Amino acid sequence: MGELDFLNQLVEIQYNAATSNSETLQILAVPGSGKTRVLTSRIAWLIIANELEPRSIVAVTFTNKAAKEMKERLCSEALLGSKRTEELMIGTFHSVCSRLIRKYPHYCGLKGNFMIANPEKSRDIINKIIYTLRLAKVEGSNKPDVYFNEISKARNKGLDVKKYADLHSSSPNKQNTINVFRAYEKELLRLNYVDFDSLMVIGRDLLVRHPELMNGTEHILVDEFQDTNTIQYQILKAMAYGRKKVTVVGDPDQSVFGWRDGDPANFAKMHDDFSGINVIHMSISFRSSGSIIEAAGSVVRIDPSRDSRSCRTDNLVGMPVKVLVADDGEGEADMVARQIIRVRDESKGLFDYNDFAVLVRTNYLTRNFEQAFMLANIPCVVVGGPQFVERAEVKDILGYLIFCFNPEDFLSFEKIVNVPNRGINDATIQYLRGRCLEDGINVIDVIKMITGRTPGPPPRFYLSTKVKSSLTELLYLFEDIKQQLDTKIFSIILDLTDYREYLRKEFAESFVSRWENVGELVTYASVYISELSTRAISPDQDPIIGFLEAVALGPEQLEPNEVMKGKVTISTLHNSKGLEWPCVFVAACEEGVIPHSRVDSKMEESRLLYVGMTRAKCLLYCSYARTRMGWSNVIRKYPSSFLTDLIRREGSKIITPIDVEMLEGYSKLLKRPLLENDAVEESHAILSYPATQEYSQMSLCTQSSLSLSTQQNKSIIQHTSAMIPEDPFSTLELSFHEIEMILDAPDSPIPSPTHDSVNTLLEKRLQDDAEESHEENSSYNNSSSRSSSNSNNNDNNNNNNQKRLKISDDIPKISPELTTILKECIIRCVKEAGNTRHVFVVGHMGSIVKNELKKDGIYIPYEDICVEVKELLESLVDSGDMIYTRHKKNEKYTIAE
Ligand SMILES: Nc1ncnc2c1ncn2[C@@H]1O[C@H](COP(=O)(O)OP(=O)(O)OP(=O)(O)O)[C@@H](O)[C@H]1O
């Protein structure tokens, strides 16, 4: 096997891009055209064929996750193997700058042990400044976010505080921001912090002043170039100083970070600033089916200013892209859940849950889906939700470590000083803060002085002996921690602070999950730190600082990979960038959501939708709801104007099944086999209520009428028989525990019927009906016929009604208990039926669906059934997943929709 065999995996245009000798190469590539494959091949080619040293290559990715993926790919033996990959410098602009600054802090006026402030920390600092500068009362500007965003924007444009102040010297409304900006920079320096955005400003300045720092670098590659902003472009220019070779890869149609100053115009700008430019267009998508490419194209083409670019594919055309409509947000989520189950079941083993993604414009929209998936028993993971490292207990432990490294950080000290509770009150904390500011020393030194460990003026504030001894203990604790900084540091902190006991006392109810999170942190930290210690790339970096830096720069790096396995992904559109799934639902495609009502660039929103749609390989659905709740109000919604063309051409409420031929096409596209027919168990569930033997028989008849095979219907039997086994009116006292036990019963008490047995039952039932009808005229008071009569309809004559009325007098209106049992059963069965294709509801549930529960002539208003049950049933009926069945006297069992 030759070292360059990986190039055989590339088509011609990809090969040309990967092996280009151009001084400056721009690769303009449509979604799914294999940018990642080309970039990794190019890096490997540069090292193997061009004999570049791995450490002479810098590859810049948009996220830490992308950097990690790139490293993983390069690590494969077919490309570079792990040794050479480790020597490459791969990371985001932030992390590349951070590494440089960490190496030369003195060039930037920083101390070596500086910490990186994440946005939360920055907001904390700004909040304090707002109070110090007495801006809290200034209308409209008292929110830390307002200042933070403005400062961040300025930095992304490459402005430091001086340039920002010069630029706005004549705007009175910017004076507060200028003052906050100045104070913030000062405070960051005092606390020995560099924030997220200033990393890049400092990094650029360092590179401009000391271009020699990049002397060992020969080639710089930048991924997702369409999203680079001004400061990043300036960093690239500074890094490339001295005519280093540069490769940029990107797609102007996927530019979705304009709000962070990302600008695809940087492609054009390069023509002024770089020489020897060669542009290669990769316009064939390997990812998506023809109909997906076409549908996505119709969205992005609405931008009149867009250059005409084509995106093609040789893949199969595939199923048309569907636009799904629901009455409201919850209905939409239910509909998606059902469709996932259906597609998975119909796919002959081709799609599993982790092949599905639901993408939404904003975070709050994920909630309905989480809930619907939980009810439908669909495993899911929300990407971009609360991050692991943002959980309170994880932050506590990290806080200790951060403070031990950086005792200048009073904010961290404040957070941990009473975790666990040490009885150090607010007044003492404020006093300590004041002393730090006045004396220009850190809090450790202040504590040493006031507790008499080092000489200094006595405290001008009364400190009780108890507080003094707490502070002394704290001092010892920090010293202990500092002396034991190694891979086991987190376990040591936990021991020294008796953190487990603290969690147990303070959070009795959530103790277990919190403690699990702590356990996860310990595992990750030790793996991460020991990995870092063995890496050749940054031998000069302290591995624990490396770990803290990874936490600050990109917590997603530390998220367990396992979480994605076997689960449907729910993500924002922004977070879906660079990823792909066989089946994608882009949800809440509504005007005001996408395009979002509060954005400057509508066209950027169309590109965002385009990004989401092009994540799909085989199946794509766009859904919207006609109404949505907003601040407790029902708001009328309209489909996104971006979908107009799609709705006109392809949209349809009717979801057609995926036929075998289509599945075979998808199987080829995904390079996965279909399971043999026999291996696919098509199952159906029938929920019957009341679930007497009689109704179970009725269910069997339903199966028979539906011509479902016994093999298919194993679960029907289970569900019907697993319901309440007796007349429910006598089972009201069943506890939930008992119901659970019944529902959990592993074996069905009713044996699986054969076709013959179904027919026999059917005949017997008809015969019984005839007899029963005869008996009804003379006597009518046994409980089994009560159940039977419960399902009768209007056709009953008045005499019978009279009699039944009497009987049903004993039966009060459907009681809350019964409703609860009913609800539990339905939800449980629907959950259990998660893997089934259809859910049929027979018997009284059928009646419920008919808008009234009619028992022996007494109408029980539908409204009395609890809302959830009603909604659940309605949604099932709407989707056609449930078929209403009714039994007419002396008629064959019929099924009505
Ligand atoms: N030459 C090829 N032959 C077959 N499949 C390919 C080829 N190149 C790439 N692919 C496949 O196409 C899919 C898309 O590739 P990749 O993720 O690299 O696209 P991309 O250009 O980065 O897309 P996006 O910009 O949308 O993130 C992947 O599944 C990849 O394996």
The ligand as an ORCA input file, in Angstrom:
! r2SCAN-3c Opt
* xyz 0 1
  N     -15.122     11.520     -3.456
  C     -16.149     11.161     -2.720
  N     -16.866     10.078     -3.015
  C     -17.911      9.703     -2.261
  N     -18.333     10.358     -1.175
  C     -17.650     11.452     -0.826
  C     -16.540     11.921     -1.573
  N     -16.084     13.041     -0.983
  C     -16.873     13.259      0.098
  N     -17.811     12.314      0.188
  C     -18.861     12.192      1.210
  O     -19.708     13.317      1.091
  C     -20.187     13.702      2.371
  C     -19.934     15.169      2.595
  O     -18.563     15.389      2.811
  P     -18.055     16.549      3.791
  O     -18.719     16.417      5.090
  O     -16.594     16.585      3.724
  O     -18.699     17.754      3.024
  P     -18.470     19.288      3.194
  O     -18.074     19.803      1.883
  O     -17.590     19.580      4.358
  O     -19.949     19.726      3.495
  P     -20.522     20.965      4.311
  O     -19.907     22.198      3.768
  O     -21.974     20.904      4.011
  O     -20.242     20.725      5.736
  C     -19.503     12.821      3.377
  O     -20.387     11.803      3.763
  C     -18.315     12.278      2.624
  O     -17.932     11.023      3.081
*
